[in-house]
Amino acid sequence: RGNPYYLKYSIAQTAERMPGARVVLLGDAENQSLASLCEHHAMDDYRTLAREVERVYVHLSPNTREFELFCLQRWFLVAEFARRNQLEGPLLCLDSDVLVFDDAFSGLARDKVDLATTRVLGPAFTYFGSAAILDQFVAFVLESYREPERRAVLEKIFETGETPFFLKGKYVSDMQLLGLFAQTQVHSRDLFTLRDDVVFDYAFHTSEGFAFNPYKRIKRLWWRHGQPFGRRGGKLVRFAGLHFQVGSKIFLPLYYRGRTKFSDRWVFRLVHLRGAVTTMLKFILDRGRKWRAEG
């Protein structure tokens, strides 16, 4: 919904780095203008399944009901689109704040992987080996709210904050449901550990064992031939995709490497320049404080 400044960058780079893919935006009137970059379809034309989950949804989150419900309904919108357009897959569902640098997903199809996410429950890059697996997921969500035993699992997460995943907290979102569903899949894969030398980023504003810039509060990157690398355990690891979650979204246009030119990119370069100056000043001040403390 809407047309945030980073969406066009994300779509353009995905289309370029995955030239064999059919790139579809399920959107609204505000982002209709992006039809020049991809296929645009009105999400309101695919709401039958989404209304079904709205009838059974139980709100278990400190976030607003509208926010959590829409995050959940997006999977139903995609599932209905796939059904009505007779898509078989594989299907890749991307968040709007990601940059894809490499089509590492084709290898998942060769390996007959059914489901792939980042760190089990991360939805930013979600690969379904077929439309049938996506149908299984939306059915799993409906059953999780309809059946008392399964709903009790969600209620316990909300009450205690304990989950079987690395991410803890007293809330239930589509992320926890995606993680629980992943546990039912034999042929699933974690994109965060795709290979020793290639991974997909879970959240750019967290370290996760990689070199981290404490001033900008983002992972540090090294660029080689238009590809971003992070440093982990003394070794360079290539990021096939970056997820610019929450405040790190401002960096997405800066790290865009597509050929399509956008007139507003200079604005983000100025933001980057301001950030670089601020970072240097903070570094100098910190070094000065450390020097005086040691003196």
Buried (B, 14 or more C-beta within 10 A) or exposed (E): EEBBBBBBBBBBBBBBBBEEBEBBBBBBEEBEEBEEBBEBBEBEEBBEBBEBBBEEBEBBBEEEEEEBBBBBBBBBBBBBBBBEEEBEBBBBBBBBBBBBBBBBBEEBEEEEBBBBBBBBBBBBBBBBBBBEBBBBBBEBBBEBBEEEEBBEBBBBBBEEEEBEBEBEBEBBBBBBBBBBBBEEBEEBBBBBEBEEEBBBBBBBBBBBEBBBEEBBBBBBBEEEEEBBBBBBEEEEBBBBBBBBBEEBBBBBBBBBBBEBEBEEEEEBEEBBEEBEEEBEEEEEEEEEEEEEEEE
